[in-house]
Amino acid sequence: MESMMQEDKKKGKKPVVKKVVKNGEVKKTVSIKAIEKKAYELYEKRGGKNGSAEQDWLEANRILEAGE
């Protein structure tokens, strides 16, 4: 299964991670929609068990920012 970022690249979509420079510091931002989609993928990968929504969200954000 391809990652969402790989699928979006093939479709010619803009990346879900943006680099923002503020006060000379580079920060990465990820779209909410991309995090939602990746968190749901993690939920499904776990077998659809409830109880880890916050962990899925944080992990999805980490994965997308890292470009995994």
C-alpha positions as CSV (number, residue, x, y, z in Angstrom):
1,M,0.0,0.0,0.0
2,E,1.4,3.4,-1.0
3,S,1.5,6.2,1.5
4,M,-0.9,9.1,1.1
5,M,2.0,11.4,0.1
6,Q,3.1,9.0,-2.6
7,E,-0.5,8.8,-3.9
8,D,-0.8,12.6,-3.9
9,K,2.5,13.0,-5.7
10,K,1.2,10.7,-8.5
11,K,-2.0,12.7,-8.8
12,G,-0.1,15.9,-9.0
13,K,-1.4,17.3,-5.7
14,K,0.5,19.7,-3.6
15,P,2.4,18.3,-0.7
16,V,0.6,18.1,2.7
17,V,3.6,19.4,4.5
18,K,4.5,23.1,4.2
19,K,7.6,24.8,5.4
20,V,6.8,28.1,7.1
21,V,9.5,30.6,8.1
22,K,8.7,32.8,11.1
23,N,11.2,35.0,12.8
24,G,14.0,33.2,10.9
25,E,12.9,29.8,12.2
26,V,11.7,27.1,9.8
27,K,8.7,25.1,11.0
28,K,6.7,22.5,9.2
29,T,2.9,22.5,9.1
30,V,0.7,19.7,8.0
31,S,-2.9,20.0,6.8
32,I,-5.7,18.9,9.2
33,K,-7.2,16.8,6.4
34,A,-4.0,15.0,5.8
35,I,-3.6,14.2,9.6
36,E,-7.2,13.0,9.7
37,K,-6.7,10.7,6.8
38,K,-3.4,9.3,8.2
39,A,-4.9,8.9,11.7
40,Y,-7.7,6.9,10.2
41,E,-5.2,4.7,8.4
42,L,-3.5,4.0,11.7
43,Y,-6.9,3.2,13.3
44,E,-7.7,0.7,10.6
45,K,-4.2,-0.8,10.8
46,R,-4.9,-1.5,14.5
47,G,-8.0,-3.4,13.6
48,G,-10.5,-0.6,14.2
49,K,-10.2,-0.8,18.0
50,N,-11.4,2.4,19.8
51,G,-9.5,4.2,22.5
52,S,-6.4,5.6,20.9
53,A,-7.7,8.5,18.8
54,E,-5.4,11.0,20.4
55,Q,-2.4,8.7,20.0
56,D,-3.3,8.1,16.3
57,W,-3.6,11.8,15.7
58,L,-0.2,12.6,17.2
59,E,1.5,9.7,15.4
60,A,-0.1,10.7,12.1
61,N,1.2,14.3,12.5
62,R,4.7,13.0,13.4
63,I,4.8,10.6,10.4
64,L,3.6,13.3,8.0
65,E,6.1,15.9,9.3
66,A,8.9,13.4,9.0
67,G,7.9,12.5,5.5
68,E,7.6,8.8,6.2
